[in-house]
Amino acid sequence: DAKTTQPPSMDCAEGRAANLPCNHSTISGNEYVYWYRQIHSQGPQYIIHGLKNNETNEMASLIITEDRKSSTLILPHATLRDTAVYYCIVSANTDKLIFGTGTRLQVFP
Amino acid sequence: EAGVTQFPSHSVIEKGQTVTLRCDPISGHDNLYWYRRVMGKEIKFLLHFVKESKQDESGMPNNRFLAERTGGTYSTLKVQPAELEDSGVYFCASSQDRGIPLLFFGSGTQLSVL
């Protein structure tokens, strides 16, 4: 079973920041937080990952709370092409990735 | 650099027939994973190869599914005989051996069993 809890759906206006929350209260010390997304009919796409520090790349930022029990994925300027299902996954180094139900993000004009 | 490629993109077969799906990982990626998504359900892990060895096959649903990765390059997933409940999208992913599973997924094979 997935070890994370995410809201089933969210809306965001184009050009605004999309903040997607994830709870992972049972995360272990050696488990990373990963974010993937699946745009309709495509394979899942890696976005970002982190252990305990905040991370940023060209796609998004990942904010992890100090106790590591929750995190937020931030898409700074959402576009219509960011409409997708976003998956928050926790996994140790050598584990497989277990996908949950994710958050369906709808970006509207 | 080419990504993960899967063949075919779509397959329609009748119940009882055999289907073989192929996955070509990114060159140099030792880790290869198979996942599938059946209608209305979550993306489920099937198995994980490290080179030609099966590291974890705990997600394989039953013995009608056979995965191989001869030579540690491409992989095949054969379903024999196919059943109606096998319909879904089968995804392949690969990753380098860097100690953390950063997976790159293919576009999937849509399998329809009639």
HADDOCK unambig.tbl for C-alpha pairs under 7 A between the chains (distance, minus, plus):
assign (segid A and resid 42 and name CA) (segid B and resid 107 and name CA) 5.09 0.50 0.50
assign (segid A and resid 43 and name CA) (segid B and resid 91 and name CA) 6.73 0.50 0.50
assign (segid A and resid 43 and name CA) (segid B and resid 105 and name CA) 5.43 0.50 0.50
assign (segid A and resid 43 and name CA) (segid B and resid 106 and name CA) 5.52 0.50 0.50
assign (segid A and resid 43 and name CA) (segid B and resid 107 and name CA) 4.52 0.50 0.50
assign (segid A and resid 43 and name CA) (segid B and resid 108 and name CA) 6.12 0.50 0.50
assign (segid A and resid 44 and name CA) (segid B and resid 105 and name CA) 5.94 0.50 0.50
assign (segid A and resid 45 and name CA) (segid B and resid 104 and name CA) 6.77 0.50 0.50
assign (segid A and resid 45 and name CA) (segid B and resid 105 and name CA) 6.66 0.50 0.50
assign (segid A and resid 46 and name CA) (segid B and resid 103 and name CA) 6.86 0.50 0.50
assign (segid A and resid 46 and name CA) (segid B and resid 104 and name CA) 6.85 0.50 0.50
assign (segid A and resid 93 and name CA) (segid B and resid 99 and name CA) 5.49 0.50 0.50
assign (segid A and resid 93 and name CA) (segid B and resid 100 and name CA) 4.55 0.50 0.50
assign (segid A and resid 93 and name CA) (segid B and resid 101 and name CA) 6.61 0.50 0.50
assign (segid A and resid 94 and name CA) (segid B and resid 99 and name CA) 6.30 0.50 0.50
assign (segid A and resid 94 and name CA) (segid B and resid 100 and name CA) 6.21 0.50 0.50
assign (segid A and resid 94 and name CA) (segid B and resid 101 and name CA) 6.70 0.50 0.50
assign (segid A and resid 98 and name CA) (segid B and resid 45 and name CA) 6.77 0.50 0.50
assign (segid A and resid 99 and name CA) (segid B and resid 42 and name CA) 6.70 0.50 0.50
assign (segid A and resid 99 and name CA) (segid B and resid 43 and name CA) 5.80 0.50 0.50
assign (segid A and resid 99 and name CA) (segid B and resid 44 and name CA) 6.83 0.50 0.50
assign (segid A and resid 100 and name CA) (segid B and resid 42 and name CA) 6.22 0.50 0.50
assign (segid A and resid 101 and name CA) (segid B and resid 42 and name CA) 5.90 0.50 0.50
